[in-house]
Amino acid sequence: MEFEVRTARDGDLAGLPEIERDADGMFRPLGIVFPPGPTVIEEVIGTGADIIVAGDPPVGFAAVRDVDGAAYLEQIAVRADLTGRGIGGPLLAAVRARAAEAGAPGVSLLTFRNVRWNMPWYERHGFAELPEARWGPGLRAHWEAEIEAGLHRLGPRVVMWAPTR
């Protein structure tokens, strides 16, 4: 099953929060239940974020913004019934390719350290833990915002980085 990866169109945006909520449900069996409130995609729509989707209609998406002069992956999500079918990899590859085309030195993100489809998945795609000494003020602000939102109480978090060059 192959899904075209492309820039989101206005008509795609309304369905993206449901994809994220569906993907978030995969964390429940691990004891990770996200706090109530808007989804990440709801928070970034309309902020100038680059939103990339897979499929028409979309079955997955990635949302990226500039943080500290590099691309920052705010969220990547795939419908739960389609995970493991090779949709996330092309979305992540598109994020990295667009970052390189824009001249960004790399892509950063925050994720769960001990969830197999989080840190280990990103490691398989060329990401590594970014030492705290290399965090810029924007990454630090994201880290602090996650602490304040209660995400760090759900499980150990990690900052990761992959160069574009």
C-alpha positions as CSV (number, residue, x, y, z in Angstrom):
1,M,0.0,0.0,0.0
2,E,1.5,3.3,-1.1
3,F,0.4,6.8,-0.1
4,E,1.5,9.9,-1.9
5,V,3.4,12.3,0.4
6,R,2.6,15.9,-0.3
7,T,2.0,19.4,1.2
8,A,-1.4,19.5,3.0
9,R,-4.1,21.4,1.3
10,D,-6.7,23.5,3.1
11,G,-9.3,20.8,2.7
12,D,-7.0,18.3,4.5
13,L,-6.6,20.2,7.7
14,A,-9.9,19.5,9.4
15,G,-9.3,15.7,9.4
16,L,-5.8,15.9,10.9
17,P,-6.7,16.2,14.6
18,E,-8.7,12.9,14.3
19,I,-5.6,11.2,12.9
20,E,-3.5,12.5,15.8
21,R,-6.1,11.4,18.4
22,D,-6.3,8.0,16.8
23,A,-2.5,7.6,16.9
24,D,-2.4,8.8,20.5
25,G,-4.7,6.0,21.4
26,M,-1.8,3.5,20.7
27,F,-0.1,4.9,23.9
28,R,-3.0,3.9,26.3
29,P,-1.9,0.3,26.7
30,L,1.5,1.6,27.8
31,G,-0.2,3.7,30.5
32,I,0.4,6.9,28.6
33,V,-2.7,9.0,28.4
34,F,-2.2,12.5,27.1
35,P,-3.7,15.4,28.9
36,P,-7.0,16.8,27.6
37,G,-6.9,19.8,25.4
38,P,-6.1,20.6,21.8
39,T,-4.0,18.3,19.7
40,V,-0.6,19.4,18.6
41,I,-1.8,19.7,15.0
42,E,-4.7,21.9,16.2
43,E,-2.1,24.1,17.9
44,V,0.1,24.5,14.9
45,I,-2.5,24.9,12.1
46,G,-2.4,28.5,11.0
47,T,1.0,29.3,12.6
48,G,3.1,28.9,9.4
49,A,4.1,25.3,10.2
50,D,4.9,23.2,7.2
51,I,2.3,20.4,7.2
52,I,3.0,17.3,5.1
53,V,0.4,14.6,4.6
54,A,0.4,11.0,3.3
55,G,-2.6,10.0,1.2
56,D,-5.7,11.6,-0.2
57,P,-7.5,11.8,2.0
58,P,-4.7,11.9,4.5
59,V,-3.9,8.9,6.6
60,G,-0.9,10.5,8.3
61,F,0.9,13.8,8.7
62,A,4.0,15.6,9.9
63,A,4.1,19.2,11.1
64,V,7.3,21.1,11.2
65,R,8.4,24.6,12.3
66,D,11.6,26.4,12.6
67,V,13.2,26.3,16.0
68,D,16.7,27.6,16.7
69,G,17.4,27.9,13.0
70,A,16.7,24.3,12.3
71,A,13.6,22.2,11.4
72,Y,11.7,21.0,14.5
73,L,9.3,18.1,14.1
74,E,6.3,19.1,16.2
75,Q,4.3,16.0,15.4
76,I,4.2,13.0,13.2
77,A,1.1,10.8,13.3
78,V,-0.4,7.9,11.3
79,R,-3.8,6.4,11.7
80,A,-3.5,3.5,14.2
81,D,-5.0,0.9,11.8
82,L,-2.2,1.7,9.3
83,T,0.8,1.8,11.5
84,G,3.7,-0.5,10.5
85,R,2.8,-0.2,6.8
86,G,5.6,2.1,5.8
87,I,3.8,5.5,6.0
88,G,5.8,7.2,8.7
89,G,9.2,6.6,7.0
90,P,8.3,8.5,3.9
91,L,6.7,11.3,5.9
92,L,9.9,11.6,8.0
93,A,12.1,11.5,4.8
94,A,10.0,14.3,3.4
95,V,10.6,16.4,6.5
96,R,14.3,15.8,6.3
97,A,14.4,16.6,2.5
98,R,12.5,19.8,2.9
99,A,14.7,20.9,5.8
100,A,17.8,20.2,3.6
101,E,16.3,22.2,0.7
102,A,15.6,25.1,3.0
103,G,19.2,25.1,4.2
104,A,18.4,23.9,7.7
105,P,21.4,22.2,9.4
106,G,19.1,19.4,10.8
107,V,15.9,18.3,12.3
108,S,15.2,18.1,16.0
109,L,12.3,16.6,17.9
110,L,11.2,15.6,21.4
111,T,9.8,12.1,21.9
112,F,9.4,9.2,24.5
113,R,12.7,7.4,25.2
114,N,11.2,4.0,26.0
115,V,8.4,3.6,23.5
116,R,9.5,1.4,20.6
117,W,7.8,3.5,17.9
118,N,9.4,6.6,19.3
119,M,13.1,6.9,20.2
120,P,14.1,3.5,18.7
121,W,12.2,4.2,15.5
122,Y,13.8,7.6,15.1
123,E,17.2,6.0,15.7
124,R,16.6,3.6,12.9
125,H,16.0,6.7,10.7
126,G,19.3,8.4,11.5
127,F,18.4,10.4,14.6
128,A,20.5,10.4,17.8
129,E,20.0,11.9,21.2
130,L,21.0,15.6,21.3
131,P,23.1,16.4,24.4
132,E,21.5,19.2,26.5
133,A,24.6,21.4,26.0
134,R,23.7,21.6,22.3
135,W,20.1,22.7,22.9
136,G,19.2,26.2,21.8
137,P,16.7,28.4,23.6
138,G,13.8,27.2,21.4
139,L,14.4,23.6,22.2
140,R,14.8,24.4,25.9
141,A,11.5,26.3,25.8
142,H,9.8,23.2,24.2
143,W,11.3,21.0,26.9
144,E,10.1,23.3,29.6
145,A,6.6,23.6,28.1
146,E,6.3,19.8,28.0
147,I,7.3,19.6,31.7
148,E,4.6,22.2,32.5
149,A,2.0,20.3,30.4
150,G,2.7,17.1,32.3
151,L,4.2,15.1,29.4
152,H,7.4,14.2,31.4
153,R,5.2,12.5,34.1
154,L,4.0,10.1,31.4
155,G,7.5,8.7,30.7
156,P,11.1,9.7,30.1
157,R,11.5,12.2,27.2
158,V,14.4,12.8,25.0
159,V,15.6,15.4,22.5
160,M,16.8,14.0,19.2
161,W,18.6,15.4,16.2
162,A,19.4,14.3,12.6
163,P,21.7,16.4,10.4
164,T,20.5,17.3,6.9
165,R,23.9,17.2,5.4
